[in-house]
Amino acid sequence: MFTIRDELRTVLRDVAPERPIETPQSTRISVAGHELLNFCANDYLGLANHPRVLAAAKSALDTHGFDMASVRFVCGTQPLHIELERAISGLLRTEAALLQGSCFDANGGIFQALLDNRDAVISDALNHASIIDGIRLCQAARFRYRTRDIDDLEAQLRQAAGYRRRLVVTDGVFSMDGSRAPLAAICDLAERHDAMVMVDDSHGVGVLGVTGAGTAEAAGVQDRVDIVTGTLGKALGGASGGFVAGRSEIVELLRRHSRPYVFSNAVPPVVAAGSLAAIELVKTGAADRHRLRENTESFRRSMIEAGFELLPGDHPIVPVMFGDSALADRMSAALSAHGVHAVAFAHPVVARGAARIRVQLSAAHTDAEIAYCVDAFVRARNDVAAGGNA
Ligand SMILES: *Cc1c(COP(=O)(O)O)cnc(C)c1O
């Protein structure tokens, strides 16, 4: 007898259902038959369905097949996988890179492979769930510092002084705020305390830095970061896949000891080929980071002029703050009624009282679409103030 059914139903009562998208991922999507402008995908560079990405993926289906039916080290590695790993380390200018099923897997496998009970990990309090879970899987002593707080990081590093290895880990860009880790100061401190630095740059790679190498490049500390993890699922085409890049000895250790790498199937060739094409577009400058920056600036400017409260920053993640979670939900529903898809986030994903709609810009948004979105925010605010849901 499934006796916990009622209990689970109570837990599930407030969970909003997923809203299936009936079109390919794009700035214009269809949900339940309604066309919506999409302002919450991670497709920062508009590469998710770029013609070159599609062509590469289609052709790989014919030349390399649908899947590998194997983990990498048994019989799941094609030259394509190695080429993609080279392209990733080329983009990030690291010694080596290892492809993983996702960035969640990359973070899930790294700590237990590298650290044991003689070691310490010092982690930003706002780090991504996959880092938190990855740390839970290892035996290292855990230290947590207040988000982006260099003084607290130093205090934690002092406490961790007696351990064999010390690893400082931070998101490059924090996904709910769009804020960046102070990587230059973190690298300075880590050097002084003989600690390694790991950056999960899922929201930074392809977006930040002169060549798109990410947050470390933008901070001028690329050669001082020991490990970068990241995803293929955001700026780099949006597919399912992730990676670890960095010092070659660490990468090769993970090739043997990262459990999600060793015990889970290879990334399908179609995904590898499409992601490779997306990375080429980033490398050659064909993916328009300049346009993404302009779109972000113009959206931020217009929203501030319209009187909305934004968290400051320059990342295409733009949090529009409402505080109260019911208000943020009503705004999101009203936006939807006005043709804009943008999702509200509340506790426990963000702090209590800091509910927000997280808007994400893409290089693929047109000026008209951005203007429409700002206008929809204004109309939604009027509707909500008038007491309706539009
Ligand atoms: C999106 C994200 C991930 C997860 O990436 P997947 O490849 O989808 O598993 C991990 N870390 C951070 C910081 C992210 O933003």
The ligand as a MOL file (V3000), in Angstrom:
LIG
                    3D

  0  0  0     0  0            999 V3000
M  V30 BEGIN CTAB
M  V30 COUNTS 15 15 0 0 0
M  V30 BEGIN ATOM
M  V30 1 C 22.9740 25.9470 -14.7630 0
M  V30 2 C 24.0250 25.7180 -13.7510 0
M  V30 3 C 24.4830 24.4340 -13.4610 0
M  V30 4 C 23.8650 23.2000 -14.0530 0
M  V30 5 O 24.2560 23.0140 -15.3790 0
M  V30 6 P 23.7440 21.6920 -16.1510 0
M  V30 7 O 24.7580 21.4810 -17.2170 0
M  V30 8 O 22.3940 22.0070 -16.6740 0
M  V30 9 O 23.7480 20.5880 -15.1470 0
M  V30 10 C 25.5170 24.2910 -12.5580 0
M  V30 11 N 26.0510 25.3670 -11.9510 0
M  V30 12 C 25.6190 26.6180 -12.1950 0
M  V30 13 C 26.2530 27.7760 -11.4900 0
M  V30 14 C 24.5770 26.8320 -13.0900 0
M  V30 15 O 24.1400 28.0620 -13.3150 0
M  V30 END ATOM
M  V30 BEGIN BOND
M  V30 1 1 1 2
M  V30 2 1 2 3
M  V30 3 2 2 14
M  V30 4 1 3 4
M  V30 5 2 3 10
M  V30 6 1 4 5
M  V30 7 1 5 6
M  V30 8 2 6 7
M  V30 9 1 6 8
M  V30 10 1 6 9
M  V30 11 1 10 11
M  V30 12 2 11 12
M  V30 13 1 12 13
M  V30 14 1 12 14
M  V30 15 1 14 15
M  V30 END BOND
M  V30 END CTAB
M  END
